[in-house]
């Protein structure tokens, strides 16, 4: 599934401050309104984490020059890199029961391969995000792709579950380079609504991954074993390494990179984590992502074991729900974001998630309405996520200067995948698949996301000045 994709000085948005210096007229006001529902606050001028007017709004300036063939190539390349995450997660999902049978372990134990992959993605973003702020975007990205390919090869030949789990952790950590650096590149090049549209374009491409991955994975199982699905990821890693090396240019100039080593990185992240509205956006995105991975991790076993669908039917249902999240993301970025404030859109998305989760609990625990009701609820849930996730990412990233975008993106992604790793095994508690437990997990995460947003992003809230040197 798409996993779209952190800031400073709160939802007061340093992007608004920078935009005031570089944009004029109603278009600027509309862009700021779409990103934040708080009055602007003056950032500490000495804080390099905050958007610096002296940078002449690097993101907006590059947004103007990012059209044409190179702009389209960048979207395609970044879409492929961001798609690496959902492909790594989704391609082997139809084969989870086969892995359990082949390695003679319980289905709940096999789900640890998903859990540790997400732990890896969380850890990898904390590594590659700051590295990309210090050394530029290309070197860490290429290194991550090489390691990803090697880890995928180990998955192919893994002799037991322990080796497979360890290889999945490394695979997730290395694959995180594409996720975190893709968002950082978006901050390098774009600002405001332009960033939302850019993220929507990336999501459109990467959104094909969760639609096609289970279908492709299910078909692979017809001609090969589950190891063949990891073999396909080896080939994908090699292809993306070559494409990124040849087509992706550096987007963070040397004079905009952040120095100071680990201590400076920790100060940057500390400043971001003291920003209350940023924490609100982080937690909202984190718990929403938890609902997404609660569905991803539990749906394969629940639909195949509880509702007795075939791997091919499961892949079709999974693809249908992927259409919901991708379609909602595109409608959000291209039609809704220019017309409505991001705060309004996020409230609507969160309301959709809560309504769908509530109905899902009732349909499984009270009324026993069957497969159609379950799939309909999950479809609405995914559509709500398609609104919440890109808006929370864009609002958070708009708050930071380009030289801190990697660290901010890392915090966003780490929170998301840590929550996903914790939530993933919950739908298998008790040892047997349970549709009711899956419903409770996704509803709980939706409620926590809404509470985080409503409590920490109240209108008029001011964030403390971040103590970042």
C-alpha positions as CSV (number, residue, x, y, z in Angstrom):
1,X,0.0,0.0,0.0
2,X,1.2,3.5,-0.5
3,X,2.8,4.8,2.3
4,X,3.0,8.5,1.6
5,X,5.0,9.8,2.9
6,X,7.9,17.0,9.9
7,X,8.5,20.3,10.8
8,X,9.5,23.0,13.2
9,X,7.9,26.0,14.9
10,X,4.6,24.4,14.8
11,X,1.7,24.4,12.4
12,X,2.3,28.1,12.2
13,X,4.4,27.0,9.2
14,X,7.7,28.4,8.4
15,X,6.6,27.8,4.9
16,X,4.2,30.7,5.4
17,X,7.0,32.9,6.6
18,X,9.2,32.0,3.6
19,X,6.3,32.4,1.2
20,X,5.7,35.9,2.5
21,X,9.1,36.8,1.2
22,X,8.9,35.1,-2.1
23,X,5.2,35.1,-3.2
24,X,2.7,37.8,-3.5
25,X,-1.0,38.2,-4.1
26,X,-3.9,35.9,-3.5
27,X,-2.2,32.8,-4.8
28,X,0.3,33.0,-1.9
29,X,-2.5,33.4,0.6
30,X,-4.4,30.5,-0.8
31,X,-1.3,28.3,-0.7
32,X,-0.7,29.2,3.0
33,X,-4.3,28.6,3.9
34,X,-4.2,25.2,2.4
35,X,-1.1,24.2,4.4
36,X,-1.9,25.7,7.8
37,X,-4.8,26.8,9.9
38,X,-2.7,28.8,12.4
39,X,-1.5,32.4,12.3
40,X,2.2,32.8,11.3
41,X,4.8,33.0,14.0
42,X,8.2,34.5,13.6
43,X,10.9,31.8,13.5
44,X,14.1,32.1,15.4
45,X,16.4,33.7,12.8
46,X,19.5,31.8,13.9
47,X,17.8,28.4,13.7
48,X,18.9,26.6,10.6
49,X,16.0,24.1,10.9
50,X,13.5,26.8,10.0
51,X,12.9,28.0,6.5
52,X,15.4,30.8,5.9
53,X,14.2,33.8,3.8
54,X,17.8,34.1,2.6
55,X,17.3,30.8,0.7
56,X,14.7,32.7,-1.4
57,X,12.3,29.8,-0.8
58,X,14.4,27.2,-2.6
59,X,11.4,24.8,-2.8
60,X,9.1,27.3,-4.5
61,X,11.8,28.6,-6.9
62,X,12.5,25.0,-8.0
63,X,8.8,24.3,-8.3
64,X,8.8,26.9,-11.1
65,X,11.6,25.3,-12.9
66,X,10.7,21.7,-12.3
67,X,8.4,21.4,-15.3
68,X,9.2,19.7,-18.6
69,X,11.0,16.5,-19.3
70,X,13.3,16.5,-16.3
71,X,10.4,17.3,-13.9
72,X,8.5,14.3,-15.3
73,X,11.5,12.1,-15.1
74,X,12.0,13.1,-11.5
75,X,8.4,12.2,-10.7
76,X,8.7,8.8,-12.4
77,X,12.0,8.0,-10.7
78,X,10.8,9.1,-7.3
79,X,7.5,7.2,-7.8
80,X,9.5,4.1,-8.5
81,X,11.7,4.6,-5.4
82,X,8.7,5.3,-3.1
83,X,6.9,2.2,-4.7
84,X,9.8,0.1,-3.4
85,X,8.3,0.2,0.1
86,X,4.8,-1.1,-0.8
87,X,6.2,-3.6,-3.3
88,X,8.5,-5.0,-0.6
89,X,5.5,-5.3,1.7
90,X,2.8,-6.4,-0.7
91,X,4.4,-8.7,-3.3
92,X,4.8,-11.6,-0.9
93,X,1.6,-11.2,1.1
94,X,-0.3,-13.9,-0.9
95,X,2.5,-16.3,-0.1
96,X,2.4,-15.9,3.7
97,X,0.5,-19.2,4.2
98,X,3.0,-20.9,1.9
99,X,5.9,-19.6,3.9
100,X,4.4,-21.0,7.1
101,X,3.9,-24.4,5.5
102,X,7.3,-24.5,3.8
103,X,9.2,-23.5,6.9
104,X,7.0,-25.5,9.3
105,X,6.0,-22.5,11.5
106,X,2.8,-20.9,12.7
107,X,1.1,-18.2,10.5
108,X,1.5,-15.7,13.4
109,X,5.3,-16.4,13.4
110,X,5.5,-15.7,9.7
111,X,3.9,-12.3,10.3
112,X,7.1,-11.4,12.1
113,X,8.7,-11.0,8.7
114,X,6.4,-8.1,8.1
115,X,6.9,-6.7,11.6
116,X,10.7,-6.7,11.4
117,X,10.6,-5.3,7.9
118,X,8.8,-2.3,9.3
119,X,11.2,-2.0,12.2
120,X,13.9,-1.9,9.6
121,X,12.1,0.8,7.6
122,X,11.8,2.9,10.8
123,X,15.4,2.5,11.7
124,X,16.6,3.0,8.1
125,X,14.8,6.4,7.8
126,X,16.6,7.6,10.9
127,X,19.9,6.7,9.2
128,X,19.3,7.8,5.6
129,X,17.3,11.0,6.3
130,X,20.1,12.8,8.3
131,X,22.8,11.4,5.9
132,X,20.9,12.9,2.9
133,X,20.9,16.3,4.7
134,X,24.6,16.1,5.2
135,X,25.9,14.5,2.0
136,X,23.2,15.2,-0.5
137,X,20.4,13.0,-1.7
138,X,22.1,10.8,-4.3
139,X,25.0,9.0,-2.4
140,X,22.8,7.7,0.5
141,X,20.1,6.7,-1.9
142,X,22.4,4.7,-4.2
143,X,24.0,3.0,-1.2
144,X,20.6,2.0,0.2
145,X,19.5,0.5,-3.1
146,X,22.6,-1.7,-3.4
147,X,22.2,-3.0,0.2
148,X,18.5,-3.6,-0.5
149,X,19.3,-5.7,-3.5
150,X,21.7,-7.9,-1.5
151,X,19.3,-8.3,1.4
152,X,16.6,-9.4,-1.1
153,X,19.0,-12.0,-2.4
154,X,19.4,-13.4,1.2
155,X,15.6,-13.6,1.4
156,X,15.6,-15.8,-1.6
157,X,18.0,-18.4,-0.1
158,X,16.9,-18.1,3.5
159,X,17.1,-21.6,5.0
160,X,14.8,-20.9,8.0
161,X,12.5,-18.3,9.5
162,X,15.2,-16.6,11.6
163,X,17.4,-15.8,8.6
164,X,14.4,-14.6,6.7
165,X,13.3,-12.3,9.5
166,X,16.9,-10.9,9.7
167,X,17.1,-10.4,6.0
168,X,13.7,-8.7,6.0
169,X,14.9,-6.2,8.6
170,X,17.9,-5.3,6.5
171,X,15.8,-5.1,3.4
172,X,13.4,-2.7,5.1
173,X,16.2,-0.5,6.5
174,X,17.9,-0.2,3.1
175,X,14.6,0.3,1.2
176,X,13.8,3.1,3.5
177,X,16.3,5.2,1.6
178,X,13.8,5.7,-1.2
179,X,11.0,6.6,1.1
180,X,12.7,9.2,3.2
181,X,14.8,10.7,0.4
182,X,11.8,10.9,-1.9
183,X,10.0,13.1,0.5
184,X,13.1,15.2,1.1
185,X,13.5,15.8,-2.6
186,X,9.8,16.9,-2.7
187,X,10.7,19.5,0.0
188,X,13.8,20.5,-2.0
189,X,11.8,21.2,-5.1
190,X,8.4,22.3,-4.1
191,X,6.3,24.3,-1.6
192,X,2.7,24.6,-0.5
193,X,0.1,23.2,-2.9
194,X,2.8,22.5,-5.4
195,X,4.3,20.0,-2.9
196,X,0.9,18.3,-2.3
197,X,0.5,18.0,-6.1
198,X,4.0,16.6,-6.5
199,X,3.4,14.1,-3.7
200,X,0.1,13.2,-5.4
201,X,1.9,12.5,-8.7
202,X,4.4,10.3,-6.9
203,X,1.6,8.5,-5.1
204,X,-0.2,7.9,-8.5
205,X,2.9,6.1,-9.8
206,X,3.8,4.3,-6.5
207,X,0.1,3.5,-6.0
208,X,0.2,1.1,-8.9
209,X,2.6,-1.0,-6.8
210,X,0.0,-2.2,-4.1
211,X,-2.6,-2.7,-6.8
212,X,-0.3,-4.8,-9.0
213,X,2.0,-6.4,-6.4
214,X,-0.5,-8.9,-4.9
215,X,-1.8,-9.7,-8.4
216,X,1.7,-10.3,-9.6
217,X,2.7,-12.1,-6.4
218,X,-0.3,-14.4,-6.7
219,X,0.5,-15.2,-10.3
220,X,4.1,-15.9,-9.4
221,X,2.9,-18.5,-6.9
222,X,1.4,-20.4,-9.8
223,X,4.8,-20.9,-11.4
224,X,7.3,-20.6,-8.5
225,X,7.5,-20.7,-4.8
226,X,7.4,-17.8,-2.4
227,X,11.1,-17.5,-2.9
228,X,10.4,-16.4,-6.4
229,X,8.7,-13.3,-5.2
230,X,11.8,-12.3,-3.4
231,X,13.7,-13.0,-6.6
232,X,11.5,-10.5,-8.3
233,X,12.5,-7.9,-5.7
234,X,16.2,-8.6,-6.4
235,X,15.6,-7.7,-10.0
236,X,13.6,-4.6,-9.0
237,X,16.4,-3.5,-6.8
238,X,19.0,-3.8,-9.6
239,X,16.7,-1.9,-12.0
240,X,16.1,1.0,-9.6
241,X,19.8,1.2,-8.8
242,X,20.6,1.7,-12.4
243,X,17.7,4.1,-13.1
244,X,18.5,6.3,-10.1
245,X,22.1,6.4,-10.9
246,X,21.4,7.6,-14.5
247,X,18.3,9.7,-14.1
248,X,18.1,11.3,-10.6
249,X,20.0,14.5,-10.2
250,X,21.2,16.0,-6.9
251,X,18.5,18.4,-5.5
252,X,20.3,19.6,-2.4
253,X,23.1,22.0,-3.3
254,X,26.4,21.7,-1.4
255,X,26.0,25.1,0.2
256,X,22.5,24.2,1.5
257,X,23.7,21.0,3.3
258,X,23.7,20.6,7.0
259,X,27.0,20.0,8.7
260,X,28.0,19.4,12.3
261,X,27.7,15.6,12.5
262,X,25.6,13.5,14.8
263,X,25.4,16.3,17.5
264,X,23.8,18.7,15.0
265,X,21.4,16.0,13.8
266,X,20.3,15.2,17.3
267,X,19.8,19.0,18.0
268,X,17.7,19.3,14.8
269,X,15.5,16.3,15.7
270,X,15.2,17.5,19.3
271,X,13.9,20.9,18.1
272,X,11.4,19.2,15.8
273,X,10.2,17.0,18.7
274,X,9.6,20.0,20.9
275,X,7.2,21.5,18.4
276,X,3.7,20.7,19.6
277,X,1.8,21.1,16.3
278,X,4.5,19.1,14.6
279,X,4.0,16.3,17.2
280,X,0.3,16.5,16.4
281,X,0.9,16.0,12.7
282,X,3.5,13.3,13.5
283,X,1.1,11.3,15.8
284,X,-1.9,11.8,13.4
285,X,0.2,10.4,10.5
286,X,1.6,7.6,12.8
287,X,-1.7,6.3,14.0
288,X,-3.3,6.6,10.6
289,X,-0.4,4.5,9.2
290,X,-1.0,2.0,12.0
291,X,-4.6,1.6,10.7
292,X,-3.1,1.0,7.3
293,X,-0.7,-1.7,8.4
294,X,-3.2,-3.3,10.7
295,X,-5.2,-3.9,7.5
296,X,-2.2,-4.9,5.5
297,X,-0.9,-7.4,8.0
298,X,-4.2,-8.9,9.0
299,X,-6.1,-9.0,5.7
300,X,-4.2,-11.8,4.0
301,X,-4.8,-14.3,6.8
302,X,-8.3,-13.1,7.7
303,X,-9.7,-13.1,4.2
304,X,-8.0,-16.4,3.2
305,X,-8.6,-18.3,6.4
306,X,-11.8,-16.7,7.8
307,X,-13.6,-16.0,4.6
308,X,-11.9,-18.7,2.5
309,X,-10.9,-16.7,-0.5
310,X,-8.2,-17.9,-2.8
311,X,-4.8,-16.1,-3.1
312,X,-5.9,-14.8,-6.5
313,X,-9.2,-13.4,-5.1
314,X,-7.4,-11.9,-2.1
315,X,-5.1,-10.1,-4.5
316,X,-8.1,-8.7,-6.4
317,X,-9.7,-7.4,-3.2
318,X,-6.4,-6.0,-2.0
319,X,-6.0,-4.2,-5.3
320,X,-9.5,-2.8,-5.1
321,X,-8.8,-1.2,-1.7
322,X,-5.5,0.1,-3.1
323,X,-7.5,1.9,-5.8
324,X,-9.5,3.6,-3.0
325,X,-6.4,5.1,-1.4
326,X,-4.7,6.0,-4.7
327,X,-7.9,7.5,-6.1
328,X,-8.5,9.5,-2.9
329,X,-4.9,10.8,-3.0
330,X,-5.3,12.0,-6.5
331,X,-8.7,13.7,-5.9
332,X,-7.1,15.3,-2.8
333,X,-4.0,16.6,-4.5
334,X,-5.6,17.8,-7.8
335,X,-9.1,18.8,-7.0
336,X,-9.6,19.4,-3.2
337,X,-6.3,20.9,-2.0
338,X,-6.5,24.0,-4.2
339,X,-10.0,24.7,-3.0
340,X,-10.1,23.7,0.7
341,X,-7.8,24.1,3.7
342,X,-5.7,21.1,4.5
343,X,-7.2,21.2,8.1
344,X,-10.7,20.7,6.7
345,X,-9.6,17.9,4.4
346,X,-7.8,16.1,7.3
347,X,-10.9,16.3,9.5
348,X,-13.0,14.8,6.7
349,X,-10.5,12.0,6.1
350,X,-10.3,11.2,9.8
351,X,-14.1,11.1,10.0
352,X,-14.3,8.7,7.1
353,X,-11.8,6.4,8.9
354,X,-13.7,6.4,12.2
355,X,-17.0,5.8,10.4
356,X,-15.6,2.9,8.4
357,X,-13.9,1.4,11.4
358,X,-17.0,1.6,13.5
359,X,-19.1,-0.1,10.9
360,X,-16.4,-2.8,10.4
361,X,-16.5,-3.6,14.1
362,X,-20.3,-3.8,14.0
363,X,-20.3,-5.9,10.8
364,X,-17.9,-8.5,12.3
365,X,-18.7,-8.5,16.0
366,X,-22.4,-7.8,16.1
367,X,-24.2,-8.4,12.8
368,X,-21.9,-10.9,11.1
369,X,-22.6,-9.3,7.7
370,X,-20.0,-11.3,5.8
371,X,-17.3,-10.6,3.2
372,X,-19.0,-7.9,1.2
373,X,-19.6,-5.7,4.3
374,X,-16.0,-6.2,5.4
375,X,-14.6,-5.2,2.1
376,X,-16.9,-2.2,1.7
377,X,-15.8,-0.9,5.2
378,X,-12.1,-1.4,4.3
379,X,-12.6,0.5,1.0
380,X,-13.9,3.5,2.8
381,X,-11.2,3.2,5.4
382,X,-8.5,3.3,2.6
383,X,-10.2,6.3,0.9
384,X,-10.0,8.2,4.2
385,X,-6.3,7.3,4.5
386,X,-5.8,8.7,1.0
387,X,-6.8,12.1,2.3
388,X,-5.1,12.0,5.7
389,X,-1.7,10.7,4.8
390,X,-0.6,13.1,2.0
391,X,-2.0,16.2,3.8
392,X,-0.3,15.4,7.1
393,X,3.0,14.8,5.3
394,X,2.8,18.0,3.2
395,X,1.8,20.1,6.1
396,X,4.7,18.8,8.2
397,X,7.3,19.0,5.5
398,X,6.3,22.6,4.7
399,X,7.5,23.7,8.1
400,X,11.2,23.0,7.6
401,X,14.1,24.4,5.6
402,X,15.5,22.2,2.8
403,X,18.7,21.4,4.8
404,X,16.6,19.8,7.5
405,X,14.0,18.1,5.3
406,X,15.8,14.7,5.5
407,X,15.7,14.6,9.3
408,X,12.1,15.8,9.4
409,X,11.1,13.2,6.8
410,X,12.9,10.6,8.8
411,X,10.9,11.4,12.0
412,X,7.7,11.2,10.0
413,X,8.6,7.9,8.4
414,X,10.0,6.4,11.6
415,X,6.9,7.1,13.6
416,X,4.8,5.6,10.8
417,X,6.7,2.3,10.5
418,X,7.3,1.9,14.2
419,X,3.5,2.0,14.8
420,X,3.1,-0.3,11.8
421,X,5.5,-2.8,13.3
422,X,3.8,-2.7,16.7
423,X,0.3,-3.0,15.1
424,X,1.1,-5.7,12.5
425,X,1.0,-8.7,14.8
426,X,-2.0,-7.6,16.8
427,X,-4.6,-9.0,14.4
428,X,-3.1,-12.5,15.1
429,X,-3.2,-12.3,18.9
430,X,-4.5,-15.6,20.3
431,X,-3.0,-17.7,17.5
432,X,-6.0,-17.8,15.2
433,X,-7.2,-15.3,12.6
434,X,-10.0,-13.0,13.7
435,X,-12.0,-10.5,11.6
436,X,-13.2,-8.9,14.8
437,X,-9.7,-8.3,16.1
438,X,-8.7,-6.8,12.8
439,X,-11.7,-4.5,13.0
440,X,-10.8,-3.4,16.5
441,X,-7.2,-2.7,15.6
442,X,-8.0,-0.4,12.6
443,X,-10.8,1.4,14.6
444,X,-8.5,2.0,17.6
445,X,-5.7,3.4,15.4
446,X,-8.3,5.7,13.6
447,X,-9.5,7.0,16.9
448,X,-6.0,7.7,18.2
449,X,-5.2,9.5,15.0
450,X,-8.2,11.8,15.3
451,X,-7.5,12.5,19.0
452,X,-3.9,13.4,18.3
453,X,-5.1,15.9,15.6
454,X,-7.9,17.5,17.6
455,X,-5.9,17.8,20.8
456,X,-2.5,19.0,19.5
457,X,-3.5,21.1,16.5
458,X,-6.2,23.2,18.0
459,X,-6.7,26.6,16.2
460,X,-4.5,29.3,17.7
461,X,-2.1,27.0,19.4
462,X,1.5,28.3,19.5
463,X,4.5,26.1,19.6
464,X,7.5,26.9,21.8
465,X,10.6,28.2,20.1
466,X,12.8,25.2,19.2
467,X,16.2,25.1,21.0
468,X,18.3,24.2,18.0
469,X,21.7,25.6,17.5
